[in-house]
Amino acid sequence: MLPLVAGEDVARVAVGLLTSPSLPASASYRVIGAAIALRDIIATFGRVLNRDVRYEEISDEAWQREARARGYDPHAVKHLSHLWQALRALGLNPETASAKFAVTDSIETLGGAKPKTLEAFVREEQGSFEKQL
């Protein structure tokens, strides 16, 4: 299971935290929009993009080279590389990951909207993904 959250959900939660007069300063909130198995992520991309999508394990270095060659922001490449390394280090065993990555109501409560689904994100960015294929 992989924990997912849309950038716009994070932004809405931040606005909610910064503008709420009643939230304690020392509080923390888990912001996970969904916890999805890799096979479901692959299936979502395949369904929305209407193509055969497969997962192939590659090294971190190979992924970084390819991302930089496609013009992705170097800061984003570094951040995503560290994030993926941290997730792998946690051991993404489906039986234990669901407890580690439990979805809470923080996005809806603090951000004022339900979390964006992976499918909605892929549909919105479909043109960008198709350019990269």
C-alpha angles and dihedrals in degrees: 000000000000122000112231134188129170118236091234090054090054090049093051091049090050091052090048092051094046095047101040112101094194105055117103115246094230097051123113128203130200111228111198117143096188143348108219134178117240091243089057092050090052091047091050093053091045093049096046096041092040093226141105108273121188133181117234122184111233132171121266089245093053091049092049092049092050093046092050091046089056090054100252116163109272092224091053091048091052092046094048091046091054091044093053091047090052092049092049090049090056091059108238096226104164092223095056099028094069090063093044093048103037113164112236133190093251095110094051096039098044100024098041098231140072114265116273110253123232089243092055090049093049091047091051092048096037093117092052092049093048091053089056095052 
